[in-house]
Amino acid sequence: MIGLIVRLARFVFLLVFVRFVLRALFGPGARPRATRPAPPPSASVEDLVRDPVCNTHLPRSRAIRVKLAGRDEYFCSAACRDRALSQAS
């Protein structure tokens, strides 16, 4: 009787193991899904600029632009602009 129970337990274990292996090989998530390419940036996405004083990034249209040392600098606020102008002097 005990021999029958042991053989039955082995058989059940084997079935569970085979099921686990088959799910790992062929179940959902077994193969990587095809990824979609990233959509091209749309024309409405605006470039971000960095404020050199506080390192804040903000859209170019909302930034305060000032020419410093022959190049355009963008600031998030008048306070940052004034601070940069005072340091440049």
ABEGO torsion letter per residue (X at the ends): XAAAAAAAAAAAAAAAAAAAAAAAAABBGABBBBBBBBBBBBAABBBBBBBAAAGBBBBAAABBBBBBGGBBBBBABAAAAAAAAAAAX
